[in-house]
Amino acid sequence: MQFSVGVEYAFHSLFYIVDIPEGKTIGIKQIAELHGITESYLSKVFSKLRKAGIVRSISGVKGGYELARRPENVSFWDIIEAIEGPSYFFQCAEIRKKNIFVDDPSIFTNECPCLIKVVIQEAEDLFRDGLRSKSLRWLYEQVHSNFPDEKRRAISDWIKNI
């Protein structure tokens, strides 16, 4: 299991949007410059975040992006699901239904679900629940509280100048 780099881009980008004052937006170009990443890929990431209702796009001269929800209402899973989609990691192909015993009802039954699929999806559900318990606000508070004053000032100045 591996998430795309888009998940990392989303988290790091959203982290800086948390502190932007209401009514102010940030452009893809500014976020891309901040992180040293390409605008084109970041645009695709933000398009997915917008479709998921995590950010809102504001058009016009002062346009850009802002959070569409309060950061405490955006879970880690919300962000991951926006980028990667809602599908389970394990996709059972039901190969058991193609084995040589399938035509003999005394040996094979199709009535119960694949136990492998059940166990792996239960584990994935626990994983998702863990990610749902952490929010963008939690991330911001955990990380920001450990920043030295100089870094906090630098971020604040950067936000004022966007």
DOFI-815107 format. One record per atom (N, C-alpha, C): x, y, z; residue in one letter. Coordinates in steps of 0.2 Angstrom, whole numbers, padded with zeros to 4 digits, always signed. Each point is the difference from the previous one (the first is absolute). Example, Ala and Ser with C-alpha at 12.3 -4.5 7.8 and 13.67 -1.06 7.14 Angstrom:
+0066-0028+0039A/-0004+0006+0000A/+0004+0006+0000A/-0002+0005-0004S/+0004+0006+0001S/-0004+0005+0003S/
END
This chain:
+0004-0006+0000M/-0004+0006+0000M/+0004+0006+0000M/-0001+0005-0004Q/+0004+0006-0001Q/-0005+0005-0003Q/+0000+0006+0004F/-0003+0006-0003F/+0004+0004-0005F/-0004+0003-0004S/+0004+0004-0005S/+0003+0006+0003S/+0005+0003-0003V/+0003+0006+0003V/-0005+0006+0001V/-0006-0001-0004G/-0005+0005+0001G/-0003+0001+0007G/+0000-0006+0003V/-0002+0001+0007V/+0004+0004+0004V/+0007-0001-0001E/+0005+0004+0004E/-0001+0008-0002E/-0001+0001-0006Y/-0001+0007-0003Y/-0006+0003+0003Y/-0005-0004+0001A/-0007+0003+0003A/+0001+0001+0007A/+0003-0004+0004F/+0001+0001+0007F/+0004+0006+0001F/+0006+0001-0003H/+0005+0005+0001H/-0003+0007-0002H/-0004+0000-0006S/-0003+0006-0002S/-0006+0002+0004S/-0004-0004+0002L/-0006+0001+0005L/+0003+0003+0006L/+0006-0003+0003F/+0002+0003+0006F/+0001+0007+0000F/+0003+0003-0006Y/+0001+0007+0000Y/-0007+0004-0001Y/-0005-0003-0002I/-0006+0004-0002I/-0004+0000+0007I/+0001-0004+0005V/-0003+0001+0006V/+0000+0007+0003V/+0006+0003+0000D/+0002+0006+0003D/-0002+0006-0004D/-0003-0001-0006I/-0002+0006-0004I/-0006+0003+0002I/+0000+0007+0001P/-0006+0003+0003P/-0006-0001-0004P/-0006+0000+0003E/-0006-0001-0004E/-0001+0006-0005E/-0002-0002-0006G/+0000+0005-0006G/+0006+0001-0004G/+0005-0003+0002K/+0007+0000-0004K/+0001-0007-0003K/+0002+0000-0006T/+0001-0006-0003T/+0008-0001-0002T/+0002-0006-0002I/+0006-0001-0003I/+0000-0004-0006I/+0005+0002-0005G/+0000-0003-0006G/+0004-0006-0001G/-0001-0004-0005I/+0004-0006-0001I/+0007+0002-0001I/+0001+0005-0004K/+0007+0003-0001K/+0004+0001+0007K/-0003+0003+0004Q/+0003+0002+0007Q/+0001-0007+0004Q/-0004-0004+0000I/+0001-0006+0004I/+0005-0005-0004I/+0000+0000-0006A/+0005-0004-0004A/+0007+0003+0001A/+0001+0007+0000E/+0006+0003+0002E/+0002-0001+0007E/-0004+0000+0005L/+0001-0002+0007L/+0004-0006+0000L/-0003-0005-0003H/+0002-0007+0001H/+0005-0002-0006H/+0001+0004-0005G/+0005-0002-0005G/-0003-0006-0004G/-0006+0000-0002I/-0003-0005-0004I/-0004+0003-0006I/-0002-0004-0004T/-0003+0002-0007T/-0007+0003+0001T/-0001+0005-0003E/-0007+0003+0000E/-0005-0005-0003E/+0002-0003-0005S/-0005-0004-0004S/-0002-0006+0004S/+0004-0003+0004Y/-0002-0006+0004Y/-0004+0002+0006Y/+0002+0006+0003L/-0003+0002+0006L/-0007+0003-0002L/-0001+0002-0006S/-0007+0002-0003S/-0004-0006+0000S/+0002-0006-0002K/-0004-0006+0000K/-0002-0002+0007K/+0005+0001+0005V/-0001-0002+0007V/-0006+0005+0002V/+0001+0006-0001F/-0005+0005+0003F/-0007-0001-0004F/+0000-0002-0006S/-0006-0002-0003S/-0004-0006+0004S/+0004-0005+0002K/-0003-0005+0003K/-0003+0002+0007K/+0004+0004+0004L/-0002+0003+0006L/-0006+0004+0000L/+0000+0004-0006R/-0006+0004-0001R/-0007-0004-0001R/+0001-0005-0004K/-0006-0005-0002K/-0002-0003+0007K/+0005-0001+0004A/-0002-0004+0007A/-0003+0005+0005A/+0000+0007-0002G/-0003+0005+0005G/+0005+0002+0005G/+0007-0001-0001I/+0005+0001+0005I/+0002+0007-0001I/+0001+0002-0006V/+0002+0007-0001V/-0005+0003-0005V/+0000+0007-0001R/-0005+0003-0004R/+0004+0005-0004R/-0001+0000-0007S/+0003+0004-0005S/-0004+0007+0000S/+0004+0005+0000I/-0003+0007+0000I/+0003+0003-0007I/-0004+0002-0004S/+0003+0003-0007S/+0001+0007+0001S/+0003+0003-0005G/+0001+0007+0000G/+0008+0002+0002G/+0001+0007+0000V/+0007+0002+0000V/+0003-0002+0007V/-0004+0000+0005K/+0002-0002+0007K/-0002-0007+0001K/-0001-0004-0005G/-0002-0007+0001G/+0005-0005+0002G/-0002-0006+0001G/+0004-0005+0002G/-0004-0005+0004G/+0003-0003+0005Y/-0003-0005+0004Y/+0000+0002+0007Y/-0006-0003+0003E/+0000+0001+0008E/-0004-0007+0002E/+0001-0001+0006L/-0004-0006+0003L/-0007+0001+0000L/-0003-0005-0002A/-0008+0000-0001A/-0003-0002+0007A/+0004-0004+0004R/-0002-0002+0006R/+0005+0002+0006R/-0003+0001+0006R/+0005+0001+0005R/+0005-0006+0001R/+0006+0002+0001P/+0005-0005+0000P/-0001-0006+0005P/-0004+0001+0006E/-0001-0005+0004E/-0005-0005-0003E/-0004+0002-0005N/-0004-0004-0004N/+0002-0003-0006N/+0007+0000-0001V/+0003-0003-0005V/+0005-0006+0003V/-0002-0006-0001S/+0004-0005+0003S/+0006-0002-0005S/+0005-0004+0003F/+0005-0003-0005F/-0003-0004-0005F/-0005-0004+0002W/-0003-0005-0005W/-0004+0004-0006W/-0003+0006+0002D/-0003+0004-0005D/+0005+0002-0005D/+0006+0002+0002I/+0005+0002-0005I/+0002-0005-0004I/+0002-0006+0003I/+0002-0006-0004I/-0005-0002-0005I/-0006-0001+0003E/-0006-0002-0005E/-0001+0005-0006E/+0001+0006+0002A/-0001+0005-0006A/+0005-0001-0005A/+0006-0002+0002I/+0006-0001-0005I/+0000-0007-0003I/-0001-0005+0004E/+0001-0007-0002E/-0007-0003-0002E/-0006+0003+0002G/-0006-0003-0001G/-0002-0005+0005G/-0007-0002+0000P/-0002-0004+0006P/+0001-0007+0000P/+0003-0003-0005S/+0000-0007-0001S/+0005-0003+0005S/-0002-0006+0002Y/+0004-0004+0005Y/+0007-0002-0004Y/+0005+0000+0004F/+0007-0002-0003F/+0000-0007-0003F/-0003-0004+0004F/-0001-0007-0002F/-0006-0001-0005F/+0001-0002-0006Q/-0006-0002-0004Q/+0000-0007-0002Q/-0005-0004+0004C/+0000-0007-0001C/-0003-0002-0007C/+0004-0004-0003A/-0002-0002-0007A/-0004-0006+0000A/-0001-0003+0006E/-0004-0006+0001E/+0002-0006-0004E/+0007-0001+0000I/+0002-0005-0004I/-0002-0007+0002I/-0002+0000+0007R/-0003-0007+0002R/-0006-0002-0004R/-0003+0004-0003K/-0006-0002-0004K/+0002-0002-0007K/+0007-0001-0001K/+0002-0002-0007K/+0004-0007+0001K/+0001-0002+0007N/+0004-0006+0001N/-0004-0006-0003N/+0004-0006+0000I/-0003-0006-0002I/-0006-0003+0004I/-0001+0002+0006F/-0005-0003+0004F/-0007+0004-0001F/+0000+0006-0003V/-0006+0004-0001V/-0006-0004-0002V/+0001-0005-0004D/-0006-0003-0003D/-0003-0006+0005D/+0003-0001+0005D/-0002-0005+0005D/-0002+0003+0006D/-0007+0000+0001P/-0003+0003+0006P/+0002-0003+0007P/+0002-0006-0001S/+0002-0004+0006S/+0006+0003+0003S/+0004+0003-0004I/+0007+0002+0002I/+0000+0008+0000I/-0003+0003-0004F/+0000+0008-0001F/-0007+0003+0001F/+0000+0005+0004T/-0006+0004+0001T/+0002+0008-0002T/-0004+0003-0003N/+0000+0007-0002N/-0003+0004+0005N/-0003-0002+0005E/-0005+0004+0005E/+0004+0004+0004E/+0006-0002+0003C/+0004+0004+0004C/+0004+0005-0003C/+0002+0006+0003P/+0004+0004-0004P/+0008-0002+0001P/+0004+0002-0004C/+0007-0002+0001C/+0003+0002+0006C/+0002-0004+0004L/+0003+0002+0007L/+0006+0004+0000L/+0004-0001-0006I/+0006+0004-0001I/-0003+0008+0000I/-0004+0001-0005K/-0003+0006-0001K/-0003+0003+0006K/-0004-0004+0004V/-0003+0003+0006V/+0005+0002+0005V/+0006-0004+0001V/+0005+0002+0005V/+0004+0006-0002V/+0001+0001-0006I/+0004+0005-0003I/-0004+0007+0001I/-0006-0001-0002Q/-0005+0006+0000Q/-0001+0002+0007Q/+0000-0004+0005E/-0001+0001+0007E/+0006+0004+0002E/+0006-0002-0002A/+0006+0004+0002A/+0000+0007-0003A/-0002+0000-0007E/+0000+0007-0003E/-0005+0004+0003E/-0006-0002+0003D/-0004+0004+0003D/+0003+0003+0007D/+0003-0004+0003L/+0004+0002+0006L/+0005+0006-0002L/+0003-0001-0005F/+0005+0004-0003F/-0003+0007-0001F/-0006-0001-0004R/-0004+0006-0002R/-0002+0004+0006R/-0003-0004+0005D/-0002+0003+0006D/+0005+0004+0004D/+0006-0003+0000G/+0006+0004+0003G/+0001+0006-0003G/+0000+0000-0007L/+0001+0007-0004L/-0006+0004+0001L/-0006-0002+0001R/-0006+0004+0001R/+0001+0004+0007R/+0004-0003+0005S/+0000+0003+0006S/+0005+0006+0001S/+0004+0001-0005K/+0005+0006-0001K/-0003+0005-0005K/+0000+0006+0002S/-0002+0005-0004S/+0006+0005-0003S/-0002+0004-0005L/+0005+0005-0002L/+0002+0005+0005L/-0005+0001+0005R/+0001+0005+0005R/+0005-0004+0005R/-0001-0006+0002W/+0004-0004+0004W/+0008+0001-0003W/+0000-0002-0006L/+0007+0000-0003L/+0003+0007+0000L/-0004+0005-0001Y/+0003+0007+0000Y/+0002+0002+0008Y/-0004-0002+0004E/+0002+0001+0007E/+0006-0004+0003E/+0000-0006-0002Q/+0006-0004+0002Q/+0007+0003-0003Q/-0001+0001-0007V/+0007+0002-0003V/+0001+0008+0001V/-0005+0004+0000H/+0002+0007+0001H/+0002+0001+0007H/-0002-0003+0005S/+0002+0001+0007S/+0007-0001+0001S/+0003-0004-0004N/+0008-0002+0000N/+0004+0004-0004N/-0003+0005-0004F/+0004+0005-0004F/+0003+0005+0005F/+0007+0001-0002P/+0003+0006+0004P/-0004+0007-0002P/+0001+0005+0004D/-0004+0006-0001D/+0002+0003-0007D/+0007-0001-0002E/+0002+0003-0007E/-0004-0003-0005E/-0001-0007+0000K/-0004-0003-0005K/-0007+0002+0000K/-0003+0001+0005R/-0007+0002+0001R/-0001+0007-0003R/+0005+0004+0001R/+0000+0007-0002R/+0001+0000-0008R/+0005-0004-0002A/+0001-0001-0008A/-0007-0002-0003A/-0003-0005+0003I/-0006-0002-0004I/-0005+0005+0001I/-0001+0004+0005S/-0005+0005+0001S/+0002+0006-0005S/+0006+0001-0001D/+0002+0006-0005D/-0002-0003-0007D/+0002-0006-0001W/-0002-0003-0007W/-0007+0001-0002W/-0004-0002+0005I/-0008+0000-0001I/-0002+0007-0001I/+0003+0005+0004K/-0002+0007-0001K/+0001+0003-0007K/+0006-0003-0003N/+0002+0002-0006N/-0003-0003-0006N/-0004-0005+0001I/-0003-0004-0006I/-0007+0004-0002I/
END
